[in-house]
C-alpha cells in the first residue's frame, strides 16, 4: 500500500542529510577524490541492487534473512544516534541551545506513529529549502572562488584508508519505496557522491584545501547579511530532525518484518 511507503524524495533527503554532515577526508586532491568516490558509488549501487534481489526473493523467514534484517536494524539505530549527536552538537556549538533534547520525545512519537506516506510532503518542502540554501551559499562564495585551484596538485593523498559511507537506506529500498521506483532508487549512492563532490569542489575553489568544511559557512559574504550561515545551519537541522523521524519509521517497518504478531503473522508493512 502507498500509505505504508516513503517516497523516493524522502529517502533521498535522509541520505543527503547524512552525507552533508559526514565531512571529507583531509588533504585529498580533487581528482583523486573524484576517482575513489565514483568507484565507491558504483560499489554501493551494485550492493543496493543486490539487496533488492534478496528482498524480492523467497525464504524471508529463514534464519539468514532474519539475521540480516536484525543487523540492518542495529545499523539504523546507530545512524539515528549519530544523526541526533551531530544535530545536538550543532545546536550547542552554533546556537547555544538544548532545544533538540526538548523536542526529542515529539520526534520519537511522530516518527514511530505517523504512517510513512505522511512524511512525503514535508520531504518535498524541505528539498526546496535545501535548494534555497545552496543558492544562498553560492551567492556568498562566488566572489571568493578561484578556478585555477582545481588543478592545484600540491596536496597529498591522505594517509588513512578510504572509507565508503554505507547507509541503511541503500539496503531498504523494497521496504521503503513503491516497486515502480526501485530502478531509480538503486542509484541513490550517486546522490551521496554528488553531495560530497559538490562540497569538495567548493572547498577547493574557495580555500584550495586544508580547512574544515565548516569554514565554507564562515567564509560566506554577500555584503547584505552577515549571518546567513545560521540560516543554512537551520535548514540542515530541520533536515536532521526529519531524518530522525524517517529512521524511526524505517525501524518500525523493519521490526514489523522481524517480530511476528501474537497471532503468528508478520506485522503488515
C-alpha positions as CSV (number, residue, x, y, z in Angstrom):
1,X,0.0,0.0,0.0
2,X,1.2,3.5,-0.8
3,X,0.2,4.7,2.7
4,X,2.9,2.4,4.0
5,X,5.7,3.6,1.8
6,X,8.0,6.5,1.8
7,X,8.6,8.5,-1.4
8,X,12.0,8.5,-3.2
9,X,12.3,12.2,-2.2
10,X,12.1,11.3,1.4
11,X,14.7,8.6,1.2
12,X,17.0,10.9,-0.8
13,X,16.6,13.7,1.7
14,X,17.6,11.4,4.5
15,X,20.7,10.4,2.6
16,X,21.5,14.0,1.8
17,X,21.3,15.0,5.4
18,X,23.7,12.2,6.5
19,X,26.2,12.9,3.7
20,X,26.2,16.7,4.3
21,X,27.3,16.1,7.9
22,X,29.8,13.4,7.1
23,X,32.7,15.6,6.0
24,X,35.6,14.9,3.7
25,X,39.0,13.2,4.0
26,X,41.7,15.6,5.0
27,X,44.0,16.9,2.3
28,X,42.8,14.8,-0.6
29,X,43.3,16.1,-4.2
30,X,40.1,16.7,-6.0
31,X,40.9,14.4,-8.9
32,X,41.8,11.5,-6.5
33,X,38.5,12.2,-4.6
34,X,36.6,12.1,-7.9
35,X,38.1,8.7,-8.9
36,X,37.7,7.0,-5.5
37,X,34.3,8.5,-4.8
38,X,32.9,7.4,-8.2
39,X,34.2,3.8,-7.6
40,X,32.6,3.8,-4.1
41,X,29.2,5.0,-5.6
42,X,29.4,2.2,-8.2
43,X,30.1,-0.4,-5.5
44,X,27.2,0.9,-3.3
45,X,24.8,0.9,-6.3
46,X,25.7,-2.8,-7.0
47,X,25.1,-3.6,-3.3
48,X,21.8,-1.8,-3.4
49,X,20.7,-3.7,-6.5
50,X,21.7,-6.9,-4.8
51,X,19.7,-6.1,-1.7
52,X,16.6,-5.5,-4.0
53,X,17.1,-9.1,-5.3
54,X,17.3,-10.5,-1.8
55,X,14.2,-8.6,-0.6
56,X,12.2,-9.8,-3.5
57,X,13.3,-13.4,-3.2
58,X,11.8,-16.1,-1.1
59,X,12.7,-17.5,2.3
60,X,12.1,-14.2,4.1
61,X,11.6,-16.0,7.4
62,X,14.7,-18.2,7.1
63,X,17.4,-17.7,9.8
64,X,19.9,-15.9,7.4
65,X,17.3,-13.5,6.3
66,X,16.2,-12.7,9.9
67,X,19.8,-12.3,11.0
68,X,20.5,-9.9,8.1
69,X,17.4,-7.9,9.0
70,X,18.5,-7.7,12.6
71,X,21.9,-6.5,11.7
72,X,20.3,-3.9,9.5
73,X,18.0,-2.9,12.4
74,X,21.1,-2.2,14.5
75,X,22.6,-0.2,11.6
76,X,19.5,2.0,11.5
77,X,19.7,2.5,15.3
78,X,23.4,3.6,15.0
79,X,22.5,6.0,12.2
80,X,19.7,7.5,14.4
81,X,22.1,8.0,17.3
82,X,24.8,9.6,15.0
83,X,22.3,12.0,13.5
84,X,21.0,13.0,16.9
85,X,24.5,13.5,18.3
86,X,25.6,15.7,15.3
87,X,22.4,17.8,15.4
88,X,22.8,18.3,19.1
89,X,26.4,19.3,18.6
90,X,25.3,22.0,16.1
91,X,22.7,23.3,18.5
92,X,25.1,23.6,21.3
93,X,28.1,24.9,19.4
94,X,26.3,27.3,17.0
95,X,23.1,28.3,18.8
96,X,24.0,27.5,22.5
97,X,20.6,25.7,22.8
98,X,19.3,22.4,24.2
99,X,16.0,22.7,22.3
100,X,16.6,19.5,20.4
101,X,16.6,17.5,23.6
102,X,13.2,19.0,24.5
103,X,11.9,18.1,21.0
104,X,13.2,14.5,21.3
105,X,10.0,12.9,22.7
106,X,7.9,14.5,20.0
107,X,10.3,13.4,17.2
108,X,10.3,9.8,18.5
109,X,6.5,9.8,18.8
110,X,5.9,11.3,15.3
111,X,8.5,9.0,13.6
112,X,7.0,5.9,15.2
113,X,3.3,6.6,15.0
114,X,2.8,8.5,11.7
115,X,2.4,6.5,8.5
116,X,5.4,6.7,6.2
117,X,3.4,8.4,3.5
118,X,2.7,11.4,5.9
119,X,6.4,12.3,5.6
120,X,6.5,12.6,1.8
121,X,5.0,16.1,1.6
122,X,7.4,17.6,4.3
123,X,10.3,16.0,2.3
124,X,9.3,17.9,-0.9
125,X,9.1,21.1,1.0
126,X,12.4,20.6,2.7
127,X,14.1,19.9,-0.7
128,X,13.0,23.4,-1.8
129,X,14.7,24.8,1.4
130,X,17.8,22.8,0.5
131,X,17.9,24.3,-3.0
132,X,17.5,27.7,-1.5
133,X,20.3,27.1,1.0
134,X,22.6,26.1,-1.9
135,X,21.8,29.2,-3.8
136,X,22.4,31.4,-0.8
137,X,25.7,29.7,-0.2
138,X,26.8,30.0,-3.8
139,X,25.8,33.7,-3.8
140,X,28.1,34.4,-0.8
141,X,31.0,32.4,-2.0
142,X,31.1,33.0,-5.8
143,X,33.3,36.1,-5.4
144,X,35.9,34.0,-3.5
145,X,36.2,31.1,-5.9
146,X,39.4,30.7,-7.9
147,X,39.1,28.2,-10.7
148,X,42.9,27.7,-11.0
149,X,42.8,25.8,-7.6
150,X,41.0,22.9,-9.3
151,X,44.3,22.0,-10.9
152,X,46.5,22.6,-7.9
153,X,48.3,19.3,-7.1
154,X,50.3,20.4,-4.0
155,X,48.1,18.4,-1.6
156,X,49.0,14.8,-1.0
157,X,46.7,11.8,-0.7
158,X,45.5,11.2,2.9
159,X,47.3,8.5,4.9
160,X,44.2,7.0,6.3
161,X,42.4,4.3,4.3
162,X,39.5,5.3,2.1
163,X,36.1,4.8,3.7
164,X,32.9,4.3,1.7
165,X,29.9,5.5,3.7
166,X,27.1,2.9,3.9
167,X,23.6,4.0,5.0
168,X,20.7,1.7,5.8
169,X,18.5,3.4,3.1
170,X,20.6,1.8,0.4
171,X,19.6,-1.7,1.7
172,X,15.9,-1.0,2.5
173,X,14.6,0.2,-0.8
174,X,12.0,-2.5,-1.5
175,X,10.6,-2.0,2.0
176,X,10.6,1.8,1.9
177,X,9.6,2.8,-1.6
178,X,6.9,1.6,-4.1
179,X,8.1,-1.1,-6.5
180,X,7.8,1.2,-9.6
181,X,10.6,3.4,-8.2
182,X,13.1,0.8,-7.3
183,X,15.1,1.2,-10.6
184,X,15.8,4.8,-9.8
185,X,16.3,4.1,-6.1
186,X,19.3,1.9,-6.6
187,X,21.2,4.9,-7.9
188,X,20.8,6.8,-4.6
189,X,24.5,6.3,-3.8
190,X,25.3,8.7,-6.6
191,X,23.3,11.3,-4.8
192,X,25.6,10.9,-1.8
193,X,28.6,11.0,-4.1
194,X,27.3,14.2,-5.8
195,X,26.8,16.0,-2.4
196,X,30.4,15.1,-1.3
197,X,31.8,16.1,-4.7
198,X,30.0,19.5,-4.6
199,X,31.4,20.1,-1.1
200,X,34.9,19.0,-2.3
201,X,34.7,21.4,-5.3
202,X,33.6,24.3,-3.1
203,X,36.4,23.7,-0.6
204,X,38.9,23.6,-3.4
205,X,37.7,26.7,-5.2
206,X,37.5,28.8,-2.0
207,X,40.4,27.5,0.1
208,X,42.4,25.2,-2.1
209,X,42.0,22.6,0.7
210,X,43.4,22.1,4.1
211,X,40.4,23.6,6.0
212,X,37.4,22.1,7.8
213,X,34.2,22.1,5.9
214,X,32.5,24.4,8.4
215,X,34.8,27.2,7.1
216,X,32.7,27.4,4.0
217,X,29.9,28.9,6.1
218,X,32.2,31.2,7.9
219,X,33.6,32.5,4.6
220,X,30.1,33.4,3.4
221,X,29.9,37.1,2.5
222,X,27.5,38.8,0.1
223,X,27.6,42.3,1.5
224,X,23.9,42.2,2.6
225,X,23.6,39.8,5.5
226,X,26.3,38.8,7.9
227,X,24.9,35.6,9.4
228,X,23.3,33.7,6.6
229,X,25.4,30.7,7.7
230,X,22.9,30.4,10.6
231,X,20.0,30.1,8.0
232,X,21.9,27.3,6.3
233,X,22.5,25.5,9.6
234,X,18.9,25.8,10.5
235,X,18.0,24.1,7.2
236,X,20.3,21.3,7.9
237,X,19.0,21.0,11.5
238,X,15.4,20.8,10.1
239,X,16.5,18.0,7.7
240,X,18.3,16.2,10.6
241,X,15.0,16.2,12.6
242,X,13.2,14.9,9.5
243,X,15.9,12.1,9.2
244,X,15.4,11.1,12.9
245,X,11.7,10.7,12.2
246,X,12.4,9.0,8.9
247,X,14.7,6.5,10.6
248,X,12.1,5.8,13.3
249,X,9.6,4.9,10.6
250,X,12.2,2.6,9.0
251,X,12.9,0.9,12.3
252,X,9.2,0.3,12.9
253,X,8.7,-1.1,9.4
254,X,11.8,-3.4,9.7
255,X,10.9,-4.5,13.2
256,X,7.5,-5.5,11.8
257,X,9.2,-7.8,9.3
258,X,11.3,-9.4,12.1
259,X,8.9,-9.7,15.0
260,X,5.7,-11.7,14.5
261,X,2.4,-10.6,15.8
262,X,0.8,-12.6,18.7
263,X,-1.3,-14.4,16.0
264,X,1.9,-15.6,14.3
265,X,1.7,-13.4,11.2
266,X,4.1,-10.6,10.4
267,X,3.1,-7.0,11.0
268,X,1.8,-5.6,7.8
269,X,4.3,-3.1,6.2
